[in-house]
Amino acid sequence: FLLPQEEIEDIIGDLKQSEASRIELERNLEDAAVQYKNKMLLAMGNAEVKKAEALLKQREDDLRTTASAMVRERQIRLRDLDKARTKLNSLKMAFSKRSNQARLSHDSHRLTRAVLSIKTKTEQGLPFAEGLDLLAPLAKEDDFIATVIRSIPSDVAKDGAMTNIQLQKWFWEVESAATKVALLPEKEAGILSHIVSHLASLLRMKEEDTSEAAGNSIESVFCVARGLISEGKFFESAALLEKHFGGTAAKAILGEWVKAARDRAIVDQAVMVLEAAAVTKASSLS
């Protein structure tokens, strides 16, 4: 059974068309597969991006949380440090106050001990330089005490100052000698010494007869000086003797005594001032 040529050609045409459709279908399937694959890749890419974004957001959140925690911790530590600093400052102030009180107490004790030593030595006419040495550390911080120490001649501190009794006895001796030359000029004491007694007698007679000059007579001046010395007023007695006998031959006789009297007055005044300072320091601690 043979098909007509036309049918054969039609069948061949259908087969070719079917082959073309198959090829096209395969191509479409391949394109669809590629598109699907691309879509899947894109979807997967988007998922990865989203995942990465989620991870990044999580990390940022974690960082913010950590930073906040660090800030809170730092604030807490700063508050703790402020409290600790306040406590330390309070302790420092308390310690400084106690240290200052201890130092003041020590200084007061040192000053009192030194003053007692100086006073005891000066009352006996002994050297008292060691007592002043005790005050040296205080003088570095106290200008008042330093001034008092500087007012005392170093030779007096080293050798001691004569006592009141010693000065009184010595004055009796120099008074007798000075009276004999009180009328002579300072440079002529040796030349006219043989007529001193006669002149002194005449002077006394004139002083007794002249009421106006009585207050300035040799005897009255020495009488006033003796009164000042008995009261321990050595500055005044020294000034009085220098005023009345400074230009006479008596100056040389009285000169050493006047210096010793002034030294004694300086020491007495310094001891008095140091005693007052010691009492003041001790009172400030109570």
C-alpha positions in Angstrom: 0.0 0.0 0.0 1.6 3.1 -1.2 0.7 6.6 0.0 0.3 9.3 -2.5 3.2 11.6 -3.0 1.3 14.5 -1.6 0.5 12.8 1.6 4.1 11.7 2.0 5.2 15.2 1.5 2.6 16.4 4.0 3.8 13.8 6.5 7.4 14.8 5.9 6.3 18.5 6.4 4.5 17.6 9.6 7.6 15.7 10.8 9.8 18.7 10.0 7.4 21.0 11.8 7.2 18.7 14.8 11.0 18.6 14.9 11.1 22.3 14.7 8.5 22.6 17.4 10.6 20.2 19.5 13.7 22.1 19.0 11.9 25.3 19.8 10.3 23.7 22.9 13.7 22.5 24.0 15.1 26.0 23.4 12.2 27.4 25.4 12.8 24.9 28.2 16.4 25.8 28.2 15.6 29.5 28.4 13.0 28.8 31.1 15.6 26.8 33.0 18.2 29.6 32.6 15.6 32.1 33.7 14.6 30.0 36.6 18.2 29.4 37.6 18.8 33.2 37.4 15.7 33.8 39.4 16.9 31.3 42.0 20.3 32.8 42.0 18.8 36.3 42.4 16.5 35.0 45.1 19.5 33.4 46.8 21.5 36.6 46.4 18.7 38.6 47.9 18.5 36.2 50.7 22.2 36.4 51.3 22.0 40.2 51.2 19.2 40.2 53.6 21.0 37.8 55.8 24.1 40.0 55.6 22.0 43.0 56.4 20.5 41.2 59.3 23.9 40.2 60.5 25.1 43.8 60.1 22.1 45.1 62.0 22.7 42.6 64.7 26.3 43.5 65.0 25.4 47.2 65.1 22.8 46.5 67.8 25.4 44.4 69.7 27.9 47.3 69.4 25.3 49.8 70.6 24.4 47.6 73.5 28.1 47.1 74.3 28.8 50.8 74.0 25.8 51.6 76.3 27.0 49.1 78.8 30.5 50.6 78.6 29.2 54.1 79.1 27.1 53.0 82.1 30.0 51.1 83.5 32.2 54.2 83.0 29.6 56.4 84.7 29.4 54.0 87.6 33.2 53.9 87.9 33.4 57.7 87.7 30.8 58.0 90.5 32.8 55.4 92.5 36.0 57.4 91.8 34.4 60.6 92.9 33.2 59.0 96.1 36.7 57.5 96.6 38.3 60.9 95.8 36.0 62.6 98.3 36.8 60.1 101.0 40.5 60.4 100.3 40.3 64.2 100.4 38.5 63.9 103.7 41.1 61.5 105.0 43.8 63.8 103.7 42.3 66.8 105.4 41.9 64.9 108.7 45.4 63.5 108.5 46.7 67.0 107.6 44.8 68.5 110.5 46.2 65.8 112.9 49.6 66.2 111.4 49.4 70.0 111.8 48.2 69.6 115.3 51.0 67.2 116.0 53.5 69.6 114.5 52.1 72.5 116.4 52.3 70.4 119.6 55.8 69.4 118.8 56.8 73.0 118.1 55.1 74.2 121.2 56.9 71.6 123.3 60.2 72.5 121.6 59.6 76.2 122.2 58.7 75.7 125.9 61.7 73.5 126.4 64.0 76.0 124.8 62.6 78.9 126.7 63.0 77.1 130.0 66.5 76.2 129.2 67.4 79.8 128.2 65.7 81.3 131.2 67.4 78.9 133.6 70.8 79.6 132.0 70.4 83.4 131.9 69.3 83.6 135.5 72.6 81.9 136.4 74.6 84.0 134.0 75.6 80.9 132.0 75.9 80.5 128.2 72.6 79.7 126.5 73.5 79.2 122.9 72.3 75.6 123.0 68.8 76.9 123.9 68.8 79.1 120.9 69.9 76.2 118.7 66.7 74.4 119.8 64.8 77.3 118.4 66.6 77.2 115.0 64.1 74.9 113.3 61.2 77.0 114.5 62.9 80.2 113.4 62.9 78.9 109.8 59.1 79.0 109.8 58.4 81.7 112.3 59.8 85.2 111.4 58.8 86.5 114.8 61.0 83.9 116.7 63.8 84.5 114.1 63.7 88.2 114.9 63.9 87.6 118.6 66.9 85.3 118.1 68.7 87.8 115.9 68.2 90.5 118.6 70.5 88.6 120.9 74.3 89.2 120.3 76.0 85.9 119.5 78.8 86.6 122.0 76.3 87.1 124.8 74.6 83.7 123.9 78.0 82.1 123.8 79.5 83.6 127.0 76.3 84.3 128.9 75.0 87.6 130.3 75.8 88.9 133.8 73.0 88.3 136.4 71.2 91.2 138.1 73.1 90.6 141.3 76.4 90.6 139.5 75.6 93.8 137.7 74.6 95.5 141.0 77.8 94.5 142.7 79.9 95.6 139.7 78.1 98.9 139.6 79.0 99.6 143.2 82.6 99.2 142.2 82.5 101.3 139.0 80.4 104.0 140.7 83.1 104.8 143.2 85.8 105.1 140.5 83.6 107.0 138.1 82.5 109.5 140.7 86.2 110.6 141.1 86.6 111.5 137.5 83.1 112.5 136.6 84.0 116.2 136.2 87.1 115.6 134.0 87.0 115.7 130.2 87.2 112.3 128.7 90.8 112.6 127.4 92.3 114.2 130.5 91.5 111.6 133.2 95.1 110.5 133.7 96.6 114.0 133.8 94.6 115.5 136.7 93.9 112.5 138.7 95.8 113.9 141.7 93.2 116.7 142.2 90.1 114.6 141.6 89.2 114.2 145.3 89.4 117.9 145.9 87.2 118.7 142.9 84.7 116.1 143.9 84.4 117.6 147.4 83.9 121.0 145.9 81.3 119.6 143.5 79.3 118.0 146.3 79.4 121.2 148.3 78.1 123.2 145.3 75.5 120.6 144.6 74.2 120.8 148.1 74.1 124.6 147.9 72.4 124.8 144.5 68.9 123.5 144.4 68.6 124.0 140.6 71.5 121.7 139.8 70.6 119.1 142.4 68.6 117.0 140.0 71.6 116.7 137.7 74.3 116.3 140.3 76.7 113.4 140.1 75.4 111.9 143.3 71.7 112.3 142.3 72.4 110.7 138.9 74.1 107.7 140.5 71.3 107.5 143.0 68.7 107.3 140.3 70.8 104.8 138.4 71.0 102.6 141.5 67.2 102.7 141.8 66.7 101.7 138.2 69.3 98.9 138.6 67.5 97.5 141.7 64.3 97.4 139.7 66.1 95.5 136.8 65.7 98.4 134.4 69.1 98.1 132.8 68.2 99.8 129.5 67.1 102.9 131.4 70.1 102.9 133.7 72.5 102.5 130.8 70.9 105.4 128.9 71.0 107.6 132.0 74.7 107.0 132.6 75.6 107.6 128.9 73.6 110.8 128.9 75.3 112.4 131.9 78.8 110.9 131.6 79.2 110.3 127.9 81.7 113.2 127.5 83.6 112.7 130.7 86.4 110.5 131.9 83.8 108.4 133.7 82.7 107.0 130.3 85.7 104.7 130.1 85.0 103.4 133.5 81.3 102.9 133.0 81.5 101.7 129.4 81.9 98.0 130.0 79.3 98.0 132.7 76.9 99.9 130.3 77.4 97.3 127.6 76.9 94.4 130.1 73.7 96.1 131.4 72.4 96.5 127.8 73.2 92.8 127.1 71.3 91.8 130.2 68.3 93.9 129.2 68.3 92.4 125.7 68.4 88.9 127.1 65.6 89.7 129.6 63.4 91.2 127.0 64.0 88.3 124.6 63.2 85.7 127.3 60.0 87.6 128.1 58.9 87.7 124.5 59.7 84.0 124.0 57.8 83.1 127.1 54.8 84.9 125.7 55.1 83.1 122.4 55.3 79.8 124.1 52.2 80.5 126.2 50.4 81.6 123.0 51.3 78.5 121.1 50.3 76.3 124.0 47.0 78.1 124.3 46.2 77.6 120.6 46.3 73.8 121.1 43.8 73.7 123.9 
